[in-house]
Every structure is written in structure tokens, then in C-alpha cells.
């Protein structure tokens, strides 16, 4: 049995259930392309928080997962996996991005299991009860072949189930 489910649809469409929208991002404070750009357009307060995190921490964020509320949708929390120092054509190597993706997924797993993270929004749900949804992370602007990230995700089959949105 697999922990990955593929669906066609609009990942930004509001849902009636709580979810973490997981995406890989840079530490440079730029949501300038791909799903990150769409998040910036739809959730500007979340983008502002992301930029602040980057300004304060820079590349110390590599391999970390940070949860940012959408500020407009009680069922949506944005999970930023910091996998590259820079974005665009200056992104890190595929090997480095995969290394930091693994570390950030480990961080997300720890966050979900932590008793410190209890209530996250008006839903009254704990983080571990949120659905985990994502596009094919790393495979867009970062250019990492999806099969490599998919392999990393499959390693969490006993811990996390992911819904992957495809076009």
C-alpha cells in the first residue's frame, strides 16, 4: 500500500477539511514562481511572514519546515519546506535540494507528532489530523526529477500520507 495519492485538481481551491499545503521553497524570501507565486498572490499575509522568516534566518532555514497560517482560510496552513538557499536559476543542486527535502520532511514529521503543537486554527484540530497536500514539489523551478522526491516521500509510508496534485 502506498502513502501517495495522486489527484487532478486545483490545489488552491478551498476545502471543508483542514490541510497543510506543502511546498518546497528557498531561504531568500522570494515566492516568485510556481506554486509559491500563487501562494503569494492568494495569501499575501502568509508571504509577508515567510519573507520575515527568511530575513531573520536566511540559510539557517535549510532543512527545516515552517508552518505559516494562510490568514484567510481556517482550513489551510502553508508548510514551507526550505530546500534551497536561492530560487530561480540560482537554485541549489538537485542533490542538495533532496538532502534538505529529507531533513525538512523529518522536521514536518516531528512537528506533527509533537504535543507542543496542539491547536492551530479555529478548526480545533491538531496538526497531526491535517491532510498533507502538495504539488510535485522540487520538480518545477528547482528542476529535480519527480521520481527522486517521490522516493523520499514513500519512505514516510508509516508516518505520513500525501495527496499530490497534478495538472
N, C-alpha and C positions, 0 to 999 in steps of 0.2 A: 504494500500500500504506500502511496506517495503522499508527501506533505505539500505538494504543489498542485494547485488547481488553476487552470487557465480559463479565462473568460474574455469574451469580446464585449466592449462597452466603454463608457465614459467614466474614467476613474474619479473625475471631479464631481460627478452627479451626487447630490445629497442622498443620504441613506437614512433608514429608520433604525439602524443599529449602530453602536459605537465601533469605530475603527481607527487604526493607525495607518496613515498613508505614508509608506516608507519610500524614501528616495535617497540616492547617493548624491553627495554634494561636495563642493570644495570648501576650503577654510579661508578663502579670500573675500568672502562676503558678497558674492555675486550669484544671484539666481537669474542669470541672463539668458538661459536657453533650455530647451527641452521641457520636461515636466516642472522643473524649478521655475522657469519663466511663468508657466501657467499658475503655479502656486503664488508667485509674487503678484500677478495681476488679480487673482481672486482673493488673496489673503494678505493685503499689504501690511497689516499689523504684525502678522507672523514673520513676514520678510524683515521688518524692522528689528524684531527680536533676534532673528538669525544674523543679521548684519552686526548687531551689538555683540553677540557671542563671538563672532569672527574678529571684530576689532579688539575685543578684550583678550582673546585666547590664541588667535592665529593658528599656526600649525600644531599647537599643543592639542587641538581637537582631533587630529588624525587618529582613526581607530576608535572613535567614541560615537555614541548615539545620543542625541539630544532631542527631547520631546518638546514641541512647541505647539501651543493651542492655536487653532485657526482663528479664534476670536469672533467668528460669525456663525459657526456650526457646532453645536454642543456635542454632536456625534463624531467630530473629526479632530484628531490630534495628528500633527505632522511629525514624523520620525525622521530626523536628519541623520544619515549615516555619513560621517565625514571620512571620505575615502581618497581625496586628492588635495594637495596644497592649493593648486590653482585649477581653474576651469578652462574652457575653450581649448584652443590649440596648445596651450601651455600645461595641459594636464599631465599628471604623473604617468609612469609606465604602467602597462597592464598588470605586471607582476606586483608592483607596489599597491595599485588600487585593489587588487584581490586580497593582498595581505591585510590592508586596512579595512576592507569589507568584512573579512572574517572577524577581526577584532571588534568592529562596530556591532556586528551581529551577536557576538558574545556579550557585549555590553547591553544590547537590547534584551537578550535573554535574561541577564541578571536583573535588569530593571523590572521586567515582567514578574520575576519571582520574588522581588524584594517586598518585604512587608512595610517598608517605608513609603512606598508609593501606593496609597490607598485610593482616595477619591481624586478624580482628575477633572471632572466637569459636573454639570447639573444632571448627568445621566445616573450618577450614583454607582457607576461600575468601577471595578478595579482594572488597572492596566492589563492584567493577565486575561481579562474577559473580552478585551477588544479584538476584533478581527484584524488580521495583518494583511494589508493590501499594498500592492506596488505595481509600477510598470516594470519592464525588463531593465532593472537597474544596471548601471555601468555600460550598457550596450549602445547607448546613444552617443552623446558628445564625447564620453570617455573612451569609446571605441573598443571596449573589451568584449570579445565574443561571448554571447549569452550562455553558451554551454559551460563556460568556466564559472560564471556566477551561479548558474543553475546547480552545478555540482556542490558549491558551497552551501546553498540553501537546503539541498537534500540531506546534508549532514545533520540538520536540526530536526529530523523526522520524528524524534521522540520528545521534542520540546516545543516546536513552533510549526504551525500550518500557515502557508502563504497562498493568497489569491493573487495571481499575476494577470494584469490586464494587458491584452494585446490589441493591436489596431485591426 
